[in-house]
Structure formats: structure tokens, C-alpha cells
Amino acid sequence: PTASAQTPAVTGFDVAWSRFVWPGDGVNHVLHDEERDLWIAAVGQSIWTSSDATNWMPAVVESAGCETPDERCGWGIAGIERLGDQLVAIGLKAATGTDSTSLVAWLSEDGAAWSLSADDVGTTAQDPETAASNGTILVVTPVLTGSSTTLFNTSRDGMTWESSREEEFHLRGVYGDKDGFVGVGMFFEGGDP
């Protein structure tokens, strides 16, 4: 990526911005791992790391498949969370020409190398939101645009996942810290938000 300093239009703060041009897709998620003092960014099918949030290096990410035309699918990384000493990246894999998707996950000890740890978890969801709290990762994914159903996937190790559904509830954001999870969304009554 390339960087150039820009002055923001923010008053009352001492702020400096840097502009980065990422190859391919835009950034989906950024995490600062305080223990490692490492910035980690999910960018399409890649993960980038930086010790100073200015100079970025690509990490090695094991493929979730879809390399050949016969596989007819695509995948991307949507979120990165810390789970104990492990880093967990969460994404979706989609079959081409269908509404079918599945959750995929990767594990890393250092942020530089990522191994596929779970594949084909859950189905027919989109736009995952991720959070971690007290040794659990939560991934919420609304089922198809306009649906009033949300899938919940949880894991304590990034490899084994438990799934559940909530009807008449459309969760669009989730946050986690040492006190638990907070979610933001809409309840539907009789099909109306």
C-alpha cells in the first residue's frame, strides 16, 4: 500500500491522517492487538499487519477454496477477533449463482500466518458482524436482505462452532468486551420492523 499525509477537516483535536491504497478490495475490519502491539486489517481475501499503522505487510492466509472454475465460489474475510492467545479471522464463502453462503474461520498465533480452522459453518447468511468477550467469539449474520432472521454462531476455539437462529430479529451490529456482548438491530412484529 501507499501512504500520503493529509490534514483532516476536524477542529478541536490534534489529528493527523494517512491515506492507504490497498490492492483489490477495501478494508473490511481493523483490529489492534494490544498484547502483540500489532495492527491487523482484513482486506478481501487477504490480511495485512503493521506495528505502526503506517507500514503494512501482507500475511500468509490459507485459501478457503474456490481457486478453480469447477469450484464455482468466492470467499472473503469480514472480521478479526482475539480469543485468548489466538487470533481468529472470520469470513464467508459463497457458491456462485446461489444465495448459499457458509461461515469460514482462520487461526493465527502471530498475525503473520493464518490457517483455515473451520469451513462450511451455517448457511444462507450475509454481512457477518463479529465480537469477542470472555473467551467466546460471536458472529451474527442476517439471513438475506429484508429477512427478519439472524443467525448466531459462537466459538470458544475458532474451530468448533455452535449455530442458532432468532426469528423476527435482525441484528446489524455487535460489540464485545470483558462485560459481555451488546447488539444493535430491529425486532419485527408480524413481518414489519
C-alpha positions in Angstrom: 0.0 0.0 0.0 1.0 3.6 -0.4 0.5 6.4 2.1 0.3 10.1 2.0 -0.3 12.5 4.9 -3.5 14.6 4.7 -4.8 17.2 7.1 -8.4 16.4 8.2 -11.2 18.9 8.5 -11.6 18.3 12.3 -11.4 21.1 14.7 -10.5 21.0 18.4 -8.3 17.9 18.0 -4.7 17.3 17.2 -5.2 14.7 14.4 -3.1 13.5 11.5 -4.5 11.2 8.8 -2.7 8.9 6.5 -4.2 7.6 3.2 -3.6 4.0 2.2 -4.3 2.4 -1.1 -5.0 -1.3 -0.6 -4.7 -3.7 -3.5 -8.0 -5.1 -4.6 -11.0 -4.8 -2.2 -11.4 -2.2 0.6 -10.7 -2.8 4.3 -13.5 -4.8 6.0 -12.2 -4.8 9.6 -9.2 -3.5 11.6 -8.1 -4.8 15.0 -5.3 -3.5 17.2 -3.9 -6.4 19.3 -2.5 -4.7 22.3 -0.6 -7.7 23.6 1.3 -8.0 20.4 1.2 -4.3 19.7 0.1 -5.2 16.2 -2.5 -3.7 13.8 -4.3 -6.3 11.7 -6.6 -5.5 8.7 -8.9 -7.8 6.8 -8.9 -6.8 3.1 -10.9 -9.1 0.8 -9.1 -12.4 0.8 -6.1 -11.1 2.5 -4.9 -10.0 5.9 -2.3 -7.2 6.4 -0.3 -6.4 9.6 1.5 -3.3 10.9 3.4 -2.4 14.0 2.9 1.3 13.4 -0.4 1.5 11.4 1.6 3.1 8.6 3.8 0.4 7.0 1.8 -2.7 6.2 2.9 -6.2 5.2 0.7 -9.0 3.8 0.2 -12.0 6.0 0.0 -15.6 4.6 -3.6 -16.8 4.5 -4.6 -20.3 3.7 -7.2 -20.4 1.0 -10.8 -21.3 1.7 -11.0 -22.9 -1.7 -12.6 -21.5 -4.9 -9.3 -21.5 -7.0 -10.6 -23.4 -9.9 -13.7 -22.6 -12.1 -15.1 -26.0 -11.2 -15.5 -24.9 -7.6 -17.8 -22.0 -8.6 -17.5 -20.0 -5.4 -15.9 -17.0 -3.8 -14.8 -16.0 -0.3 -13.6 -13.1 1.8 -12.6 -12.1 5.3 -15.0 -9.9 7.3 -13.7 -9.7 10.8 -10.7 -10.4 13.1 -11.0 -11.1 16.8 -8.7 -12.0 19.7 -9.5 -15.2 21.5 -7.1 -15.9 24.4 -3.6 -16.1 22.8 -5.1 -16.9 19.4 -6.2 -14.5 16.6 -9.3 -15.6 14.7 -10.4 -14.3 11.3 -14.0 -14.8 10.2 -15.4 -14.7 6.7 -17.9 -16.1 4.3 -17.7 -18.4 1.4 -20.5 -18.2 -1.3 -21.5 -20.6 -4.0 -21.6 -18.7 -7.4 -25.1 -18.1 -8.7 -26.9 -19.0 -5.5 -27.9 -17.4 -2.1 -25.9 -20.2 -0.3 -23.1 -19.0 2.0 -21.1 -20.5 4.8 -19.0 -19.2 7.6 -15.3 -19.9 7.4 -12.6 -19.1 10.0 -8.8 -19.0 10.3 -6.5 -19.1 13.3 -3.1 -17.4 13.8 -0.6 -17.4 16.6 1.2 -14.2 15.4 -0.9 -12.4 12.8 1.6 -13.3 10.1 0.4 -16.8 9.1 -3.3 -17.9 9.1 -4.6 -21.5 8.8 -8.1 -22.4 7.9 -9.8 -23.7 11.0 -13.5 -24.0 10.1 -15.3 -24.3 6.8 -19.0 -24.6 5.8 -20.5 -23.4 9.1 -24.1 -22.2 8.8 -25.8 -21.3 5.6 -27.7 -18.6 3.6 -26.4 -15.5 5.5 -24.6 -12.3 4.7 -22.6 -9.4 6.1 -21.2 -11.0 9.3 -20.5 -8.8 12.3 -18.0 -10.2 14.9 -17.1 -9.6 18.5 -15.3 -11.4 21.3 -16.0 -11.5 25.1 -14.7 -13.6 27.9 -13.3 -16.4 25.8 -16.2 -16.6 23.2 -16.4 -15.2 19.7 -19.8 -14.2 18.5 -20.6 -13.9 14.8 -24.1 -12.5 13.8 -25.3 -12.7 10.2 -28.7 -11.6 8.9 -30.3 -14.1 6.6 -30.7 -12.5 3.2 -31.6 -8.8 2.7 -35.0 -7.9 4.0 -35.3 -11.0 6.2 -36.3 -10.9 9.8 -34.0 -13.8 10.8 -30.5 -13.6 12.3 -28.0 -16.4 12.6 -25.8 -16.6 15.7 -22.5 -18.5 15.6 -20.3 -18.9 18.7 -17.0 -20.5 19.3 -14.5 -20.8 22.2 -11.6 -22.0 20.0 -12.2 -20.8 16.4 -12.6 -24.4 15.2 -15.8 -25.7 16.6 -18.9 -23.5 16.2 -22.4 -23.7 17.5 -25.2 -22.1 15.5 -28.7 -20.8 16.4 -31.4 -18.7 14.8 -33.5 -15.9 16.0 -36.7 -15.2 14.1 -38.3 -11.7 13.9 -35.0 -10.2 14.9 -32.5 -8.5 12.5 -29.2 -7.8 14.3 -26.9 -5.4 12.4 -24.0 -4.7 14.8 -22.4 -6.4 17.8 -19.7 -5.3 20.3 -17.9 -7.4 23.0 -15.7 -6.6 25.9 -15.0 -8.1 29.4 -18.6 -7.4 30.5 -20.3 -9.3 27.6 -21.9 -8.5 24.3 -24.1 -5.7 23.1 -26.1 -6.0 19.9 -28.0 -3.4 17.7 -30.8 -4.3 15.4 -34.5 -4.4 14.8 -37.3 -6.5 16.2 -40.1 -7.5 13.7 -43.7 -8.0 14.7 -45.9 -9.6 12.2 -43.3 -9.1 9.4 -42.9 -5.3 10.0 -39.9 -3.6 11.6 
